[in-house]
Amino acid sequence: MKEFFSLWLLVASVFATFFSSCTNGKNPGTATKSPTKETLHLVRITYPINGTMIDLADVVNVEISFLTDSITPDSVILFVGNNKVGPFEGKSFALSTNDFKVGTHQIRAAAWYRGERQTASVAVKVKSNIIPSKLSYRIVNTFPHDMQAYTQGLFFFDGNLIESTGQKGESSLRRVELKTGKVLQSVNLERQYFGEGATLFNDKIYQLTWTSRKGFVYDAKTFSLIHSFDYPTQGWGLVRYNDNLIMSDGSNILYIVEPESFTEISRLEVYDNNGPVYQLNELELINGKVWANVYQTDKVAIIDPETGIVLSYVDFSGLLTEADIHRRIDVLNGIAWDEKGNRLFVTGKYWPKLFEVEVY
């Protein structure tokens, strides 16, 4: 019996030793954790601060500070967007904005220490360094315009005006006789759509809607619907530009899109010498420049489509007389350019007249 009891004690001792060595004083199944690697903090940008407005062609002294006295970075490189500009010498860098476009730019300071990197960044806005010229107008001719037309898009084609009108239940695409204002041809949008800007591209008419994020393509001769397309923003103005289209959405951004798929290719931020120019609405291309109604004003901005800089403003206030004003009349909106005849036409929402004007 003693031999059996001794054998039992020996077996129990072996199991206890094995269990103790496996758990090492911890609960079974608990894995040993590696030490947490500390986040590297090397630099921050102290100037410019986020959102700083800068004049185009200014030199900006980008200033950085080191976040700890015990670590000096091996190197710090300045980037603008994804473009490497150069190394910091000390804690400042004189950044020239001569080659910038107007708009938002991300400035980044990338610091290295023993093969590891930390990046600090700020976003700055570059505004135009050009004061836009102020242009006026004279009326050359006056034509009738349908007072029931809430004009959203307008362009000249084949001797007539093509007009896109808005308001749910009233939206349409029309061919309008210039001299009489008579609607020669039209197609109505379904009641859920609020018509917006329109333009011609390769014998097709493209028409936007406001908040439905859907547009339509028609045959320019028959107005037969060819297909629809989608886009992720509001739709306001639309115009052809070279082999692409430019769309506005009521912000200060112009979207350059590919016509077949309506895929965004790039975007252009519009600025004058005071900052971003918002409420860009109906668009027209005249002599290589984009003309844009500034919504809720009598102004039209003339924009360089390569840079986004506003070159001029045309003030069209005073077009309507007191006798022209009626209950539903709304703001200036609608620019049409007759390239062959070198004629410019403007009108507005529910306006009783369309004006041929000369700008000077």
DRENDO-1510 file (C-alpha; in Angstrom, 1 decimal, always signed):
<recs>
REC; n; res; u; v; w
REC; 1; MET; +0.0; +0.0; +0.0 .
REC; 2; LYS; +2.9; +2.3; +0.8 .
REC; 3; GLU; +4.5; +1.6; -2.5 .
REC; 4; PHE; +1.2; +2.6; -4.3 .
REC; 5; PHE; +0.8; +5.8; -2.3 .
REC; 6; SER; +4.4; +6.8; -3.1 .
REC; 7; LEU; +3.9; +6.1; -6.8 .
REC; 8; TRP; +0.7; +8.3; -6.7 .
REC; 9; LEU; +2.7; +11.2; -5.1 .
REC; 10; LEU; +5.4; +10.9; -7.7 .
REC; 11; VAL; +2.9; +11.1; -10.6 .
REC; 12; ALA; +1.1; +14.1; -9.0 .
REC; 13; SER; +4.4; +15.9; -8.6 .
REC; 14; VAL; +5.3; +15.4; -12.2 .
REC; 15; PHE; +1.9; +16.8; -13.4 .
REC; 16; ALA; +2.2; +19.8; -11.1 .
REC; 17; THR; +5.7; +20.6; -12.4 .
REC; 18; PHE; +4.6; +20.3; -16.0 .
REC; 19; PHE; +1.5; +22.5; -15.5 .
REC; 20; SER; +3.5; +25.1; -13.7 .
REC; 21; SER; +6.1; +25.3; -16.5 .
REC; 22; CYS; +3.4; +25.6; -19.2 .
REC; 23; THR; +1.4; +28.5; -17.5 .
REC; 24; ASN; +4.5; +30.2; -16.0 .
REC; 25; GLY; +2.3; +31.7; -13.4 .
REC; 26; LYS; -0.4; +33.0; -15.9 .
REC; 27; ASN; -3.8; +31.8; -16.9 .
REC; 28; PRO; -3.6; +29.0; -19.5 .
REC; 29; GLY; -3.9; +30.4; -23.1 .
REC; 30; THR; -2.6; +33.9; -22.3 .
REC; 31; ALA; -0.1; +35.0; -25.0 .
REC; 32; THR; +2.9; +37.1; -24.1 .
REC; 33; LYS; +2.5; +40.6; -25.5 .
REC; 34; SER; +5.3; +42.5; -27.3 .
REC; 35; PRO; +6.1; +46.0; -26.0 .
REC; 36; THR; +4.0; +48.7; -27.8 .
REC; 37; LYS; +6.0; +50.7; -30.2 .
REC; 38; GLU; +5.8; +54.4; -29.4 .
REC; 39; THR; +4.5; +56.8; -32.0 .
REC; 40; LEU; +7.2; +59.0; -33.4 .
REC; 41; HIS; +6.8; +62.8; -32.8 .
REC; 42; LEU; +9.4; +64.9; -34.4 .
REC; 43; VAL; +8.1; +68.1; -36.0 .
REC; 44; ARG; +5.0; +70.3; -36.4 .
REC; 45; ILE; +4.4; +73.2; -38.7 .
REC; 46; THR; +4.0; +76.5; -36.8 .
REC; 47; TYR; +3.4; +78.7; -39.8 .
REC; 48; PRO; +1.3; +78.9; -41.9 .
REC; 49; ILE; -1.6; +77.7; -39.9 .
REC; 50; ASN; -4.4; +75.6; -41.4 .
REC; 51; GLY; -6.6; +77.7; -43.7 .
REC; 52; THR; -4.2; +80.6; -44.2 .
REC; 53; MET; -5.0; +82.7; -47.3 .
REC; 54; ILE; -2.0; +83.5; -49.5 .
REC; 55; ASP; -1.6; +85.7; -52.5 .
REC; 56; LEU; -0.5; +84.0; -55.7 .
REC; 57; ALA; +3.3; +84.6; -56.3 .
REC; 58; ASP; +3.9; +85.4; -52.6 .
REC; 59; VAL; +6.9; +83.8; -50.9 .
REC; 60; VAL; +5.7; +82.0; -47.8 .
REC; 61; ASN; +8.2; +81.2; -45.0 .
REC; 62; VAL; +7.2; +77.8; -43.8 .
REC; 63; GLU; +8.2; +77.4; -40.2 .
REC; 64; ILE; +8.6; +74.2; -38.2 .
REC; 65; SER; +9.5; +73.4; -34.6 .
REC; 66; PHE; +10.9; +70.2; -33.1 .
REC; 67; LEU; +8.6; +68.4; -30.7 .
REC; 68; THR; +11.3; +67.1; -28.3 .
REC; 69; ASP; +14.6; +68.4; -27.2 .
REC; 70; SER; +16.1; +65.0; -27.0 .
REC; 71; ILE; +15.6; +64.1; -30.7 .
REC; 72; THR; +16.8; +66.1; -33.7 .
REC; 73; PRO; +15.5; +64.7; -37.0 .
REC; 74; ASP; +18.1; +63.5; -39.5 .
REC; 75; SER; +16.3; +65.4; -42.2 .
REC; 76; VAL; +13.1; +67.3; -42.9 .
REC; 77; ILE; +11.7; +67.6; -46.5 .
REC; 78; LEU; +9.0; +70.0; -47.7 .
REC; 79; PHE; +6.3; +68.7; -50.0 .
REC; 80; VAL; +3.4; +70.6; -51.6 .
REC; 81; GLY; +0.8; +68.0; -52.4 .
REC; 82; ASN; +2.8; +65.0; -53.6 .
REC; 83; ASN; +5.6; +67.1; -55.1 .
REC; 84; LYS; +8.9; +67.3; -53.3 .
REC; 85; VAL; +10.1; +70.9; -53.0 .
REC; 86; GLY; +13.3; +70.5; -51.0 .
REC; 87; PRO; +15.0; +70.1; -47.6 .
REC; 88; PHE; +14.6; +72.4; -44.7 .
REC; 89; GLU; +17.8; +74.1; -43.7 .
REC; 90; GLY; +17.2; +74.8; -40.0 .
REC; 91; LYS; +13.6; +75.3; -39.1 .
REC; 92; SER; +12.3; +77.4; -42.1 .
REC; 93; PHE; +11.8; +77.2; -45.8 .
REC; 94; ALA; +11.1; +80.1; -48.2 .
REC; 95; LEU; +8.3; +78.7; -50.4 .
REC; 96; SER; +7.6; +80.5; -53.7 .
REC; 97; THR; +4.0; +80.2; -55.0 .
REC; 98; ASN; +4.8; +81.5; -58.5 .
REC; 99; ASP; +3.9; +78.2; -60.1 .
REC; 100; PHE; +0.9; +77.5; -58.0 .
REC; 101; LYS; -2.7; +77.4; -59.2 .
REC; 102; VAL; -5.2; +79.3; -57.1 .
REC; 103; GLY; -7.1; +77.1; -54.7 .
REC; 104; THR; -6.3; +74.7; -51.8 .
REC; 105; HIS; -2.8; +73.3; -51.4 .
REC; 106; GLN; -1.5; +70.8; -48.8 .
REC; 107; ILE; +1.9; +71.7; -47.3 .
REC; 108; ARG; +3.7; +68.8; -45.7 .
REC; 109; ALA; +6.9; +68.6; -43.6 .
REC; 110; ALA; +8.2; +65.0; -43.6 .
REC; 111; ALA; +10.8; +64.3; -40.9 .
REC; 112; TRP; +13.1; +61.3; -40.8 .
REC; 113; TYR; +14.9; +59.9; -37.7 .
REC; 114; ARG; +16.9; +56.6; -37.9 .
REC; 115; GLY; +14.9; +55.4; -40.9 .
REC; 116; GLU; +11.5; +56.2; -39.4 .
REC; 117; ARG; +9.2; +59.0; -40.7 .
REC; 118; GLN; +6.7; +61.4; -39.3 .
REC; 119; THR; +4.7; +63.9; -41.3 .
REC; 120; ALA; +3.0; +67.2; -40.3 .
REC; 121; SER; +0.7; +69.0; -42.7 .
REC; 122; VAL; -1.5; +72.1; -43.1 .
REC; 123; ALA; -3.9; +73.2; -45.9 .
REC; 124; VAL; -3.5; +76.7; -47.3 .
REC; 125; LYS; -5.6; +78.6; -49.8 .
REC; 126; VAL; -4.0; +80.6; -52.6 .
REC; 127; LYS; -6.0; +83.5; -54.0 .
REC; 128; SER; -5.5; +85.5; -57.1 .
REC; 129; ASN; -3.0; +88.4; -57.2 .
REC; 130; ILE; -5.0; +90.0; -60.0 .
REC; 131; ILE; -7.7; +92.6; -59.3 .
REC; 132; PRO; -10.5; +91.7; -61.8 .
REC; 133; SER; -11.4; +94.5; -64.3 .
REC; 134; LYS; -14.9; +95.8; -64.1 .
REC; 135; LEU; -16.8; +95.7; -67.3 .
REC; 136; SER; -20.1; +97.3; -68.4 .
REC; 137; TYR; -22.5; +96.8; -71.3 .
REC; 138; ARG; -24.7; +98.4; -73.7 .
REC; 139; ILE; -28.0; +96.9; -75.1 .
REC; 140; VAL; -27.8; +96.2; -78.9 .
REC; 141; ASN; -31.2; +94.5; -79.3 .
REC; 142; THR; -34.1; +93.4; -77.2 .
REC; 143; PHE; -36.1; +90.2; -77.9 .
REC; 144; PRO; -39.2; +88.7; -76.3 .
REC; 145; HIS; -38.7; +85.9; -73.7 .
REC; 146; ASP; -41.2; +83.5; -72.2 .
REC; 147; MET; -42.1; +84.8; -68.7 .
REC; 148; GLN; -43.0; +81.2; -67.8 .
REC; 149; ALA; -39.4; +80.0; -68.4 .
REC; 150; TYR; -37.3; +79.6; -65.3 .
REC; 151; THR; -34.1; +79.9; -67.3 .
REC; 152; GLN; -31.3; +77.5; -66.1 .
REC; 153; GLY; -29.3; +76.9; -69.2 .
REC; 154; LEU; -29.0; +78.8; -72.5 .
REC; 155; PHE; -26.9; +78.5; -75.6 .
REC; 156; PHE; -27.1; +79.4; -79.3 .
REC; 157; PHE; -27.3; +76.7; -81.9 .
REC; 158; ASP; -28.1; +76.6; -85.6 .
REC; 159; GLY; -29.8; +80.1; -85.6 .
REC; 160; ASN; -32.0; +79.5; -82.5 .
REC; 161; LEU; -31.6; +79.4; -78.8 .
REC; 162; ILE; -31.6; +76.2; -76.8 .
REC; 163; GLU; -33.0; +76.8; -73.3 .
REC; 164; SER; -33.2; +74.5; -70.3 .
REC; 165; THR; -35.8; +75.5; -67.8 .
REC; 166; GLY; -36.3; +74.6; -64.1 .
REC; 167; GLN; -38.8; +74.1; -61.3 .
REC; 168; LYS; -40.4; +70.7; -60.7 .
REC; 169; GLY; -43.3; +70.2; -62.9 .
REC; 170; GLU; -42.2; +73.1; -65.2 .
REC; 171; SER; -38.7; +71.8; -66.3 .
REC; 172; SER; -38.1; +71.4; -70.0 .
REC; 173; LEU; -35.7; +71.5; -72.9 .
REC; 174; ARG; -36.7; +74.0; -75.6 .
REC; 175; ARG; -35.7; +75.2; -79.0 .
REC; 176; VAL; -36.6; +78.9; -79.2 .
REC; 177; GLU; -36.9; +81.3; -82.1 .
REC; 178; LEU; -34.7; +84.2; -81.3 .
REC; 179; LYS; -36.7; +87.1; -82.9 .
REC; 180; THR; -40.1; +86.1; -81.6 .
REC; 181; GLY; -39.3; +84.0; -78.4 .
REC; 182; LYS; -41.6; +81.4; -79.8 .
REC; 183; VAL; -41.0; +77.8; -78.6 .
REC; 184; LEU; -40.4; +75.8; -81.8 .
REC; 185; GLN; -39.7; +72.4; -80.1 .
REC; 186; SER; -39.7; +71.1; -76.5 .
REC; 187; VAL; -39.5; +68.1; -74.3 .
REC; 188; ASN; -40.7; +68.1; -70.7 .
REC; 189; LEU; -38.8; +66.5; -67.9 .
REC; 190; GLU; -40.6; +64.1; -65.5 .
REC; 191; ARG; -42.1; +66.0; -62.6 .
REC; 192; GLN; -39.5; +64.8; -60.0 .
REC; 193; TYR; -36.7; +66.5; -61.9 .
REC; 194; PHE; -35.6; +70.2; -61.6 .
REC; 195; GLY; -33.9; +71.1; -64.9 .
REC; 196; GLU; -30.6; +72.9; -64.8 .
REC; 197; GLY; -27.7; +73.8; -67.1 .
REC; 198; ALA; -27.4; +72.5; -70.7 .
REC; 199; THR; -24.8; +72.5; -73.5 .
REC; 200; LEU; -24.0; +71.0; -76.9 .
REC; 201; PHE; -21.4; +68.4; -77.6 .
REC; 202; ASN; -21.0; +66.4; -80.8 .
REC; 203; ASP; -24.6; +67.0; -82.0 .
REC; 204; LYS; -25.9; +66.0; -78.6 .
REC; 205; ILE; -27.5; +68.1; -75.9 .
REC; 206; TYR; -26.5; +67.4; -72.3 .
REC; 207; GLN; -28.9; +68.6; -69.6 .
REC; 208; LEU; -28.4; +68.6; -65.9 .
REC; 209; THR; -30.8; +68.4; -63.0 .
REC; 210; TRP; -30.4; +70.2; -59.7 .
REC; 211; THR; -30.4; +67.7; -56.8 .
REC; 212; SER; -31.4; +64.4; -58.5 .
REC; 213; ARG; -27.8; +63.8; -59.5 .
REC; 214; LYS; -29.0; +62.7; -62.9 .
REC; 215; GLY; -28.5; +64.2; -66.4 .
REC; 216; PHE; -29.9; +63.5; -69.8 .
REC; 217; VAL; -28.4; +63.3; -73.3 .
REC; 218; TYR; -30.6; +64.2; -76.3 .
REC; 219; ASP; -30.2; +64.2; -80.1 .
REC; 220; ALA; -29.7; +67.9; -80.9 .
REC; 221; LYS; -32.0; +67.8; -83.9 .
REC; 222; THR; -34.9; +65.7; -82.7 .
REC; 223; PHE; -34.7; +66.1; -78.9 .
REC; 224; SER; -35.0; +62.3; -78.7 .
REC; 225; LEU; -33.6; +61.0; -75.4 .
REC; 226; ILE; -30.4; +59.0; -76.1 .
REC; 227; HIS; -29.4; +58.0; -72.5 .
REC; 228; SER; -29.1; +59.4; -69.0 .
REC; 229; PHE; -26.0; +59.7; -66.7 .
REC; 230; ASP; -25.2; +60.2; -63.0 .
REC; 231; TYR; -22.9; +62.5; -61.1 .
REC; 232; PRO; -22.2; +62.8; -57.3 .
REC; 233; THR; -22.9; +66.5; -56.8 .
REC; 234; GLN; -25.6; +69.0; -57.4 .
REC; 235; GLY; -25.9; +70.1; -61.1 .
REC; 236; TRP; -26.0; +73.9; -61.9 .
REC; 237; GLY; -24.2; +75.0; -65.1 .
REC; 238; LEU; -22.7; +73.1; -68.0 .
REC; 239; VAL; -20.5; +74.1; -71.0 .
REC; 240; ARG; -18.3; +72.4; -73.5 .
REC; 241; TYR; -14.5; +73.0; -73.1 .
REC; 242; ASN; -12.3; +71.4; -75.8 .
REC; 243; ASP; -13.0; +67.7; -75.7 .
REC; 244; ASN; -14.6; +67.7; -72.3 .
REC; 245; LEU; -17.4; +69.4; -70.4 .
REC; 246; ILE; -17.2; +71.8; -67.4 .
REC; 247; MET; -19.9; +71.6; -64.7 .
REC; 248; SER; -20.7; +73.9; -61.8 .
REC; 249; ASP; -22.5; +72.9; -58.6 .
REC; 250; GLY; -23.1; +76.2; -56.9 .
REC; 251; SER; -19.7; +76.2; -55.1 .
REC; 252; ASN; -16.5; +77.8; -56.3 .
REC; 253; ILE; -15.5; +74.5; -58.0 .
REC; 254; LEU; -15.7; +73.8; -61.7 .
REC; 255; TYR; -15.6; +70.1; -62.5 .
REC; 256; ILE; -14.0; +68.9; -65.8 .
REC; 257; VAL; -15.7; +65.8; -66.9 .
REC; 258; GLU; -15.4; +63.3; -69.8 .
REC; 259; PRO; -18.6; +63.5; -71.9 .
REC; 260; GLU; -19.3; +59.8; -72.6 .
REC; 261; SER; -19.1; +58.5; -69.1 .
REC; 262; PHE; -19.5; +61.8; -67.3 .
REC; 263; THR; -16.5; +60.8; -65.2 .
REC; 264; GLU; -14.6; +63.6; -63.4 .
REC; 265; ILE; -11.1; +64.2; -64.9 .
REC; 266; SER; -10.1; +67.1; -62.7 .
REC; 267; ARG; -11.5; +70.1; -60.9 .
REC; 268; LEU; -10.7; +73.8; -60.9 .
REC; 269; GLU; -11.1; +76.1; -57.9 .
REC; 270; VAL; -12.2; +79.7; -58.8 .
REC; 271; TYR; -10.7; +82.6; -56.9 .
REC; 272; ASP; -10.4; +86.3; -57.3 .
REC; 273; ASN; -8.2; +88.7; -55.3 .
REC; 274; ASN; -10.5; +88.4; -52.3 .
REC; 275; GLY; -10.8; +84.6; -52.1 .
REC; 276; PRO; -13.0; +81.9; -53.4 .
REC; 277; VAL; -15.9; +82.9; -55.7 .
REC; 278; TYR; -19.0; +80.9; -54.7 .
REC; 279; GLN; -22.5; +80.4; -56.3 .
REC; 280; LEU; -21.1; +79.8; -59.8 .
REC; 281; ASN; -24.2; +79.0; -61.9 .
REC; 282; GLU; -24.9; +79.0; -65.7 .
REC; 283; LEU; -21.8; +78.7; -67.8 .
REC; 284; GLU; -20.8; +79.8; -71.3 .
REC; 285; LEU; -17.4; +79.6; -73.2 .
REC; 286; ILE; -16.6; +82.8; -75.0 .
REC; 287; ASN; -13.2; +83.3; -76.8 .
REC; 288; GLY; -11.6; +80.7; -74.7 .
REC; 289; LYS; -12.8; +82.0; -71.3 .
REC; 290; VAL; -15.6; +80.7; -69.1 .
REC; 291; TRP; -18.3; +83.1; -68.3 .
REC; 292; ALA; -20.3; +82.2; -65.2 .
REC; 293; ASN; -23.4; +83.8; -63.7 .
REC; 294; VAL; -22.8; +84.4; -60.0 .
REC; 295; TYR; -26.2; +83.3; -58.5 .
REC; 296; GLN; -28.3; +85.9; -56.7 .
REC; 297; THR; -26.3; +88.8; -58.3 .
REC; 298; ASP; -26.3; +90.8; -61.5 .
REC; 299; LYS; -22.6; +89.8; -62.0 .
REC; 300; VAL; -21.0; +87.5; -64.5 .
REC; 301; ALA; -17.5; +86.3; -63.7 .
REC; 302; ILE; -15.0; +85.8; -66.6 .
REC; 303; ILE; -12.7; +83.0; -65.6 .
REC; 304; ASP; -9.4; +81.7; -67.0 .
REC; 305; PRO; -10.2; +77.9; -67.4 .
REC; 306; GLU; -6.5; +77.0; -67.1 .
REC; 307; THR; -5.9; +78.7; -63.7 .
REC; 308; GLY; -9.3; +79.4; -62.1 .
REC; 309; ILE; -8.5; +83.1; -61.8 .
REC; 310; VAL; -11.4; +85.6; -62.3 .
REC; 311; LEU; -10.1; +88.0; -64.8 .
REC; 312; SER; -13.1; +90.3; -65.0 .
REC; 313; TYR; -16.6; +90.9; -63.7 .
REC; 314; VAL; -19.5; +92.2; -65.9 .
REC; 315; ASP; -22.2; +94.1; -64.0 .
REC; 316; PHE; -25.5; +93.6; -65.8 .
REC; 317; SER; -27.6; +95.5; -63.3 .
REC; 318; GLY; -30.2; +97.8; -64.9 .
REC; 319; LEU; -31.2; +95.6; -67.8 .
REC; 320; LEU; -34.8; +95.4; -66.7 .
REC; 321; THR; -37.0; +98.5; -66.4 .
REC; 322; GLU; -39.7; +99.0; -63.8 .
REC; 323; ALA; -42.3; +98.0; -66.5 .
REC; 324; ASP; -40.6; +94.6; -66.9 .
REC; 325; ILE; -40.9; +93.6; -63.3 .
REC; 326; HIS; -43.7; +91.2; -62.4 .
REC; 327; ARG; -44.7; +89.0; -59.5 .
REC; 328; ARG; -42.6; +85.9; -60.4 .
REC; 329; ILE; -39.5; +87.6; -61.8 .
REC; 330; ASP; -36.2; +86.2; -60.5 .
REC; 331; VAL; -32.5; +86.7; -60.9 .
REC; 332; LEU; -30.2; +87.1; -63.9 .
REC; 333; ASN; -29.3; +83.7; -65.4 .
REC; 334; GLY; -28.6; +82.7; -68.9 .
REC; 335; ILE; -25.7; +83.5; -71.2 .
REC; 336; ALA; -25.6; +82.5; -74.9 .
REC; 337; TRP; -22.8; +83.2; -77.4 .
REC; 338; ASP; -23.3; +83.3; -81.1 .
REC; 339; GLU; -19.8; +82.6; -82.2 .
REC; 340; LYS; -20.4; +83.1; -86.0 .
REC; 341; GLY; -22.3; +86.3; -85.5 .
REC; 342; ASN; -20.1; +87.5; -82.6 .
REC; 343; ARG; -23.3; +88.2; -80.6 .
REC; 344; LEU; -23.9; +87.9; -76.9 .
REC; 345; PHE; -27.3; +87.3; -75.3 .
REC; 346; VAL; -28.4; +87.4; -71.7 .
REC; 347; THR; -31.6; +86.9; -69.8 .
REC; 348; GLY; -33.0; +85.7; -66.5 .
REC; 349; LYS; -35.5; +83.5; -64.7 .
REC; 350; TYR; -39.0; +84.4; -65.7 .
REC; 351; TRP; -37.7; +87.5; -67.5 .
REC; 352; PRO; -40.0; +88.9; -70.2 .
REC; 353; LYS; -37.0; +89.9; -72.4 .
REC; 354; LEU; -33.8; +88.6; -73.7 .
REC; 355; PHE; -31.1; +91.1; -74.5 .
REC; 356; GLU; -28.3; +91.2; -77.1 .
REC; 357; VAL; -25.5; +93.1; -75.4 .
REC; 358; GLU; -22.1; +94.4; -76.1 .
REC; 359; VAL; -19.6; +94.3; -73.3 .
REC; 360; TYR; -16.8; +96.9; -72.8 .
</recs>
